[in-house]
Amino acid sequence: MFLSAAIAMIFTQLVSVIATIIDGIITSRYLGETAYSAISLFGPFTGILFMIVIFFSTGCQVVCSILIGKGKKETANHVFSAAAVAVFCFSILLILIGGFFADDLISLYGISLKEKPEIFLYLKDYLHGYMIGIPAIMLSQIMGPMCVMDGAKRRFIFSAATLCIADVIGDLLNVFVFHGGVFGMGAATSIALVAQFLILAPHFFTGKGILKFSVHKFRDALLKDLAKNGSPAFAQYMATVVRDFLINKINLMFAVSAVAIAAKGVQNDLNVLMFCVGLGIGKTLLAMTGVYYGANDRSGLRKLLAAAIKHTFVISTTVCIILIAGAELIADFYSDDPEAIMLEIFAIRCMALSLVFDAVLIAYQNYLQGIRNTKAVTFMNFADRLFVPVLTAFILGHLFGTKGIMASIATGKVILALAMFGIICFKAKRFPRSEKDFMLLPKDFGIPDENTKEGQISDMTDVTRESIEAEQFCIDHGINETKAKLISLFVEELGSNIIKYGKPIRGKKILAEYRLFTDGTKIGICFRDFCKPFDPVMYAKSHAETDPGEHIGLKMVMNLAKDAKYYNTFNTNNVMLFLDN
C-alpha cells in the first residue's frame, strides 16, 4: 500500500522537476553559460511560489487525510474545494506581481542591472515566460497528491509524464524553430504545466472518487484548519527561500567565475531533482499518516513509519550510488568546458552523499507533520532549511571557496541527522530500541495494545481463525456473549465475502486486515481490504429488506452500529463501525 503510492509520487515529483532541469541543459548547450547562469538563479522565485502552494497543499493533505480516516468524506470535500479556490486567487496575484514589478523583484534578489546586465535581462525574460503557467502548477500541486489518495494514481502519473514530454518538445521547438530565447524556455515550461493541469482537473468534476470540486462547498471557516496545518510547511519553504537567497549571496561572494556559478547551478538542479525522492515519500507518508492518525491506529502508524524509513533508505542509497558512479556522464550533458566539468562532478557527488540523510529527514518530518507534532516539525524546518545549511555554507565557503559551499550540502544534512538522533535519545532517556521510540505520539493517543486485536485474512482458513479469535477477544473484554457472537459472525461474513468475491487490483493477492478494539464504553471494528472499490455499508442498507436469510451477521451488526462509515483511499476499501459496549 505504501510502496505503490510512494513510487507513483516519486515518479511524478521527478518528472515535474525534470522540466526545469531540461530547460537548464538545453539553455546551457544552445543559449550559452551566461543564459544558464541566469536560469540557475531562478530558484528563489519558484521557492516563493511553492512556499504559498505548499502552505495550502500540505494543509489540505493533513486535514483531508485525517477527516477521511474518521470517515468524514463530505467535510474533506469542503476542505479540498477551499484549498483549490485559495491557491487560484494567489496565483493570479503572483502573475500581477511578476508582470508589473519584475525589475524590483530581481533587484531585491541581489542581481543588479548595472553590475550584471546580461544575467539580469535573461532572468527577467525567463520569469515572464514562466509565470504564464503559475495557476496551472499551483492547482496541480493541490490536485496531484489528492489524486493518489483518491485512487486516481494512474491519472497522476500520466499527467506528470505529459508534463515532461511536452516540456522537452517545447524547449526543442523554441531553440530550433521559434528562436524565442530564454523567454521561450520559460513559456515552453508553462505550456507543459497547463497540459498537466488539464489532465488532472477532470477527475475532480466527475464525482468518481471521494473528492469533487465545487464552489458551493467553499467555506471561509475551513481556511483556518488549512492555515493551522499548513503553517509548518509554509515556515519550511520560507526558510528555504531565505536559505537559497543567502547561499546564492555567499556563492556570489566566493565564486571566482561564471563557471563556478554554473557548477553550483548544476548542483542545485540535481539537488532539486533528487529532493523529489524524499519529497515523494514524504507526501505519501504525510497523507497515509493522517489517515491512520484520524483512525487512532497506533499499530498502523508504527508499521507505516517502519516501512517508510526502510524503503526511503534503500531507494535513496541506490540513487546515491548511481549518481556517484555517473557524475562525469551527467556533467558532460551540461558543458564541454573542462574546468566546468571538474567542478560539476565534485558538486554532483557532494549532493549524492547528502541524499540518504536528506530523504530520511524529509520522510520523518512529514510523519511528524501528519501526527500534528508542530514543535518538532518547526525545529526541523528552521534547522534543516535555514540555520544549519547557511552556517555550514558560510564556514566552508570561507575556508575552501566554491568547493566548500558545494560540500556544505552534505555536511549540513549529517549534522542535522545527528542532532535529531540526539533529541530522540534524550526524550527516550536511552538509545532507541525500536520504531516506537521514534513515533513521538501523545501518551493518550489511540487504544492500548491490550484492548486491541488485529488480524489479517488471505484465505478461508484465516477467516475461520479470526472469527473465533474475535469472539474470544470480545468475551475477554466484558462484551456480552450475544454481541460477541454477532461480531464474530460479522468478521466471518465480511472476510468470506472478500475472499470469495473481492477483485484484487491488477492481479495482486487478495488481502484484508482488521482491527477490533474497545475503550470500555464502545466497540470499534475497522476492516481494510486491498481489492477494487466495494461499499459494504451501502450494500447492507440496500439489501436490508431482501434476502432475509443471507448475510445475517453483516446486516445485524450494521443495524446495531451507532456509526458506520466507508471510504476508499490509496486503492483500499475501509469500513469503520462503532457499537455500544
Helices and strands as residue ranges (DSSP letters): H 2-30, H 33-40, H 43-69, H 73-100, H 102-109, H 117-130, G 131-133, H 134-149, H 153-173, I 174-178, H 181-200, H 203-206, G 215-217, H 222-254, H 258-294, H 298-325, H 327-334, H 338-370, H 374-382, I 383-387, H 388-400, H 402-428, H 436-439, G 449-451, E 452-457, H 460-476, H 481-501, G 505-507, E 512-518, E 522-529, H 536-542, H 552-560, E 563-569, E 572-580
